[in-house]
Amino acid sequence: MAPRIKDGDAVVTINGKWVSWSHTVFAYAAFFSALIVGIALHYHKIVQNEHYGYPDEWFPSVSATIGDRYPERSFFMVFIAITSGPRFLLVFLWYILSARPNYTLPKIVAGVGVFRTLTCGGWTYVTSTDDHDWHDIFMISYLVATLPWTLGCLALSPNNRRAVKYRKILASLFFGTLVPLIYYFIQHKVHKVPGAYTRYAFFEWSLVLFDVGFDAITALDFEGFEFVVRDVKGISRGQLKTTADSVLEKEKGKSVGNTFGEGFFWTEIIDAAADVYNGFVFWTIVTGLPVLVWYFPLWHMGISGYEVAIVCCCSPLFFAIPSLRYAAAKNLRALHLISLVGLLAYKFQDPANRLFVTGFALATSCAAWTASFFAERANSPRLETRIMAWGIGLIMSVIVKFACYTNNPLWPVMHAENGGWNKIGLVVAIFAVLRSQRGSNTSGGDYLPSGGKKGSSILAGIGFGGLMFAIVSLLTDSSTMISWVWDGYPVRGPIAVPHGAATILAMGAGLVYGVFYPAVAGSWTAYGIGSLGAALLTCYHHWTGYYGALAFAFYVMAVSPVLISSSVRHSPATAFGVGFIFYVFMLLFHVWVVAYAFVPGGPLVREHTDWVMITTMISIGAGVFSAATSNSSTRFRKKPIGPNGKRQRSYYIYVLAALQLLSISVAYLRFPTNDYQPHHKEDKVLTAGIWTVHFGLDNNMWAAERRMRDVLGELELDVIGFLESDNQRIIMGNKDVTQYIAEDLGYYVDFGPGPNKHTWGSALLSKFPIVNSTHHLLPSPVGELAPAIHATLDMYGEMIDVVVFHSGQEEDPEDRRLQTQYLSKLMGSSPRPLILLSYLVTKPLEGNYNTYVSELSGMKDIDSSDWDRWCEYILYKNVHRTGYARISRDTITDTEIQVGKFVIGEPEPEQEVRIPEELVPPGRRFPALFRGEGVRGHRYHVFDEPRYWQ
């Protein structure tokens, strides 16, 4: 019965449902009035995009419709401004409807609703023409906020079956539409398929319908409200039972059902975030040390002795001494604080000192985390949260690298000048340790120190080591497994952006699944699925291989809680100490398969990534076997997680959800534009270069991508070949040196052959569309494999071939002879004009040079009079050469940049005559910036100036 109404309380009463109806009507009017006016006045203009127009594209996108043209933009803005009033009232009424005493979720949902409304105003009134970056920021913020708003409304829905049914339908349609939307956007943006943008537009308009329609359902809930606001049914007093309450009652006692049913406390989510950040620091140090180790054999061209630093991670072996073990467990805060010295390593300029400091930090960090797991062995809920912090910290590190173009900004090879966030990261890390490591009672719980079956401690250790290797080798960067399955243009599989977000999503989903369903995650069925994923990743390219990669990522993260929970039941010195020893063995194993020419016994494992993957999965299987033995004992079965444990679990999942939203945002903001233009389009000039980048680590052990970006941009390079560029291994940090340069300067990228093909890598960056490319492994019976990329580029409407090639080393002349014959035949068989950007390891006019430059290949040397070359060469055929220059590298690498200029569309003259620069048209000249002393250590050298031909 409605409460009695006092006389004179209400002058005018308006039912609350009209707030929803007015919001719906004005929102639809904003979009569809703009659509009608736009089609009537500017049809051909609003269906035109950067690739196609009418009739290939015949329906406009939302952004094109409401964007910049008058008067449709004005129609949209007027109606969307009117919509803002009902929108704020809708959020307000929803809060009144769902608010209950001591219940925080309604406040969060209301805050998201207000934020979403404000960001809608942002992308509405700041168009892409006004400010493209801010338009995108507001738009992605709005889309990201839609997820918590939708889920929050579903969780707080009154127990109105009709409303809940419609909400579920519209929410499913909204999120389901995102899949084809993204697919057709990629078809349009990456593949340039005619008509794809029209299909994309239909799904984009569908999102508008579903988004507004979802909020229109509130009309069914607001019928119980009247204005001036009087609650006529008492529903605003916290007495209303929500759908979430009904579900929680039915699911009581089940893991998923109870996780989110408790109150929300900001202090506890801050604790969870601090714990996750500690995990992020751990993975930062774990992945940062091998990069430092790699610097020394890289510059010594062989084993240097510094490689021994990788055994620092084996510090848990010292826990064989009981006093050390228990002292560590009682002083976790001190251990974690000491390990932060690794974030200070960047302060040491000497590479050796930086290595020693980071090695000490890694030893301390591995001991600290082992002690953390050991200290909570008697308390299953707290052990679970430590494992989740460890796993979500890994995902955070991957997302940070995803946002920072595969560099971790806290690594010791980073500093302020090259994009490091070292100071901020250290300050946050100190507060995180102080917050999360405040000491707790670690006694009691369900752990029994004796009796029952515990499984084999050695097998548990091998399982943990295999888990560590699987994670560090393949899951510490979202682009690593994508580079495994990439096989050239046209695009037939995933690309690093945006599909790296899918890898991150699979990792997060796997970790959550392993926490909620450890029995399934630790089963042999799950192990079989994970092994199948590993096999597909290893043996197949394109989408088939990537589907295997996703299954592998999901399984590895899911089995992590199982293997770690099993390992803590044994001595930490045995389980974790042996585990890290096995991890070091696997690290060397996976380096040996590609570095076989430089290490003792290398030929025994040459090119056997398949052996590495098999060993990895067998080792994880050993851990699963040990865990299964332990879990078969009733004395070691976990007790059900209590309410406090479930509440704690929920906070870590909130943090994970926020990180996943961040990864989606990064994927959106980094989505490739594919609208790149050459520097001198009007002159039809091609400026091409070759550079052996030495893995993007400079002479002083700093990441060099930004310095590389600066010099390449100033040289106005349209096409550049990188050699020694494959960093998708543990010792190189699992990163991609091309991403930052390509996105900042605007290049299409082809990298290959991939890291599972056992080369040191080659890459092609081009401002011209890459029509087709194939990857080659040249004959190498003795020495290192020689990679080559053979690509066809669309240069000003003419198809031109470009080959990027790295020959084998000097010590193996037979390899180089066979490679010379192979590549010469390849170049000679091309019917198109061709440019070779290469590392040949030969002297001009001698030996193999005369096969590369011959009738067999049809190639000419860009400057046969340049006698001072040994490695880098630019050759060409059937294209007009006009210039050649050599630019010093400063301290970025050990090899200079060689650059050639060509004019496309002009016939190659029978005799090319050297001319002075004064006679060269300005658009065909090299930049004057590098004359004389040059800039930042880069200058024209050897002959101190560019050379030109008529």
Buried (B, 14 or more C-beta within 10 A) or exposed (E): EEEEEEEEEEEEEEBBBBBBBBBBBBBBBBBBBBBEBBBEEBBEBBBBBEBBEBEBBBBBBBBBBBBBBEBBBEBBBBBBBBBBEBBBBBBBBBBBBBBBEEBEBBEEBBBBBBBBBBBBBBBBEBBBEEEEEBBBBBBBBBBBBBBBBBBBBBBBBBEBEEBBEBBBBBBEBBBEBEEBBBBBBBBBBBEBBEBBBBBBBBBBBBBBBBBBBBBBBBBBBBBBBBBEEBBBBEBBEEEBEBBBBEBBEEBEEEBEBBBBBBEBEEEBBBBBBBBBBBBBBBBBBBBBBBBBBBBBBBBEEEBBEBBEBBBBBBBBBBBEEEEBBBBBBEBBBBBBBBBBBBBBBBBBEEBBEBBBBBBBBBBBBBBBBBBBBBBBBBBBBBBBBBBBBBBBBBBBBBBBBBBBBBBBBBBBBBBEEBBBBBBEBBEBBBEBBEBBBEEEEBEEBBBEEEEEBBBBBBBBBBBBBBBBBBBBBBBBBBBBBBBBBBBBBEBEBBBBBBBBBBBBBBBBBBBBBBBBBBEEBBBEEBBEBBBBBBBBBBEBBBEBBBBBBBBBBBBBBBBBBBBBBBBBBBBBBBBBBBBBBBBBBBBBBBBBBBBBBBBEEBEEBBBBBBEBBBBBBEBBBBBBBBBBBBBEBEEBEBEEBEEEBBBBBBBBBBBBBBBBBBBBBBBBBBBBEBEBEBBBEEBBBBBBBBBBBBBBBBBBBBBBBBBBBBBBBBBBBBBBBBBBBBBBBBBBBBBBBBBBBBBBBBBBBBBBBBBBBBBBBBBBBBBBBBBBBBBBBBBBEBBBBBBBBBBBBBBBEBEBBBBBBBBBBEEBBEBBBBBBBBBBEBBBEBEEBBBBBBBBBBEBEEBBBEBBBBEBBBBBBBBEEBEEBEBBBBBBBBBBBBBBBBBBBBEBBBBBBBBBBBBBEEEBEEEBEEEEBEEBEEBBBBBEBBBEEBBBEBBBBBBEBBBBBE
